Amino acid sequence: MAEWEYATINYSQEGSMKVPGTMIWTAQIMWPGAQRLDIRDEVRIQDVLNDVGRDGWEVVSEQPTTGLNAREYLLKREKRST
């Protein structure tokens, strides 16, 4: 029987530090066992999902969450042996 590992992506808009008064899309990814978030600024969700999909991750669910236009994506992949 397969064992799964899970990750989450919080995708939302926030103010740009480079250009005050503008908004950018940011993905904050929490990988299993990671001590810190993997933060990717100025990204499209399609590009993030394609990137993680190449590493075997697939979307399990997607739902609104707190934050400006924020969505949370739950991902899973078969657990890899270490």
C-alpha positions as a Markdown table, in Angstrom:
| # | Residue | x | y | z |
|---|---|---|---|---|
| 1 | Met | 0.0 | 0.0 | 0.0 |
| 2 | Ala | 1.3 | 3.4 | -1.0 |
| 3 | Glu | 2.3 | 6.0 | 1.7 |
| 4 | Trp | 1.8 | 9.7 | 0.9 |
| 5 | Glu | 3.5 | 12.9 | 1.9 |
| 6 | Tyr | 1.7 | 16.3 | 1.7 |
| 7 | Ala | 2.7 | 19.9 | 1.1 |
| 8 | Thr | 0.7 | 23.1 | 1.0 |
| 9 | Ile | 0.9 | 26.2 | -1.2 |
| 10 | Asn | -0.6 | 29.5 | 0.0 |
| 11 | Tyr | -1.0 | 31.7 | -3.1 |
| 12 | Ser | -2.0 | 35.3 | -2.5 |
| 13 | Gln | -1.4 | 38.9 | -3.5 |
| 14 | Glu | 0.8 | 41.3 | -1.4 |
| 15 | Gly | 2.3 | 44.7 | -1.8 |
| 16 | Ser | 5.5 | 44.9 | -3.9 |
| 17 | Met | 8.7 | 46.0 | -2.1 |
| 18 | Lys | 10.2 | 46.9 | -5.5 |
| 19 | Val | 7.4 | 49.1 | -6.7 |
| 20 | Pro | 5.4 | 50.7 | -3.8 |
| 21 | Gly | 1.6 | 50.8 | -4.5 |
| 22 | Thr | 1.6 | 47.7 | -6.7 |
| 23 | Met | 0.6 | 44.2 | -5.9 |
| 24 | Ile | 2.4 | 40.9 | -6.8 |
| 25 | Trp | 1.4 | 37.3 | -6.5 |
| 26 | Thr | 3.4 | 35.2 | -4.0 |
| 27 | Ala | 3.5 | 31.5 | -3.4 |
| 28 | Gln | 4.5 | 30.2 | 0.0 |
| 29 | Ile | 5.2 | 26.5 | 0.0 |
| 30 | Met | 5.5 | 24.3 | 3.1 |
| 31 | Trp | 7.3 | 21.1 | 2.2 |
| 32 | Pro | 7.2 | 18.0 | 4.5 |
| 33 | Gly | 9.9 | 18.2 | 7.1 |
| 34 | Ala | 11.0 | 21.7 | 6.0 |
| 35 | Gln | 12.0 | 24.2 | 8.7 |
| 36 | Arg | 11.1 | 27.3 | 6.6 |
| 37 | Leu | 8.7 | 28.2 | 3.9 |
| 38 | Asp | 9.8 | 28.1 | 0.2 |
| 39 | Ile | 8.7 | 31.7 | -0.9 |
| 40 | Arg | 8.4 | 32.5 | -4.6 |
| 41 | Asp | 7.5 | 36.1 | -5.5 |
| 42 | Glu | 6.0 | 37.5 | -8.7 |
| 43 | Val | 4.8 | 34.1 | -9.9 |
| 44 | Arg | 1.7 | 32.7 | -11.7 |
| 45 | Ile | 0.1 | 29.7 | -9.9 |
| 46 | Gln | 0.2 | 27.8 | -13.2 |
| 47 | Asp | 4.0 | 28.0 | -13.3 |
| 48 | Val | 4.3 | 27.0 | -9.6 |
| 49 | Leu | 2.0 | 24.0 | -10.1 |
| 50 | Asn | 3.8 | 22.9 | -13.3 |
| 51 | Asp | 7.2 | 23.2 | -11.4 |
| 52 | Val | 6.1 | 21.1 | -8.4 |
| 53 | Gly | 4.2 | 18.7 | -10.7 |
| 54 | Arg | 7.5 | 17.8 | -12.5 |
| 55 | Asp | 8.7 | 16.6 | -9.1 |
| 56 | Gly | 5.7 | 14.2 | -8.7 |
| 57 | Trp | 3.3 | 16.5 | -6.7 |
| 58 | Glu | -0.4 | 16.6 | -7.6 |
| 59 | Val | -3.2 | 18.9 | -6.3 |
| 60 | Val | -5.6 | 17.2 | -3.9 |
| 61 | Ser | -7.7 | 20.3 | -3.1 |
| 62 | Glu | -7.9 | 24.0 | -3.5 |
| 63 | Gln | -9.9 | 26.4 | -1.4 |
| 64 | Pro | -10.0 | 30.1 | -0.4 |
| 65 | Thr | -8.1 | 31.1 | 2.7 |
| 66 | Thr | -7.4 | 34.3 | 4.6 |
| 67 | Gly | -5.5 | 37.0 | 2.8 |
| 68 | Leu | -6.0 | 39.2 | -0.3 |
| 69 | Asn | -7.4 | 36.9 | -3.1 |
| 70 | Ala | -5.7 | 34.0 | -1.3 |
| 71 | Arg | -6.0 | 30.3 | -2.2 |
| 72 | Glu | -4.6 | 27.3 | -0.4 |
| 73 | Tyr | -3.5 | 24.2 | -2.5 |
| 74 | Leu | -3.0 | 20.9 | -0.8 |
| 75 | Leu | -0.5 | 18.6 | -2.7 |
| 76 | Lys | 0.4 | 15.0 | -2.3 |
| 77 | Arg | 2.9 | 12.6 | -3.8 |
| 78 | Glu | 3.9 | 9.0 | -3.1 |
| 79 | Lys | 6.4 | 9.1 | -0.2 |
| 80 | Arg | 10.0 | 8.6 | -1.4 |
| 81 | Ser | 12.4 | 6.3 | 0.4 |
| 82 | Thr | 15.3 | 8.1 | 2.1 |
